[in-house]
């Protein structure tokens, strides 16, 4: 089934479907990379907060034990 365009050319519906699917794939790939990056940033943030709490607790204990 061919559909005429204003320019006089015809484009098959299959070609339109392929173009739409490629555009959707690109959009979903970008969103996927962004979510994956945010996940890793969250994990790194949690590790750094836990490390800061541990270092602060160790320093507090060592500073209170001195005479």
Buried (B, 14 or more C-beta within 10 A) or exposed (E): EEEEEEEEEEEEEEEEEEEEEEEEEEEEEEEEEEEEEEEEEEEEEEEEEEEEEEEEEEEEEEEEEEE
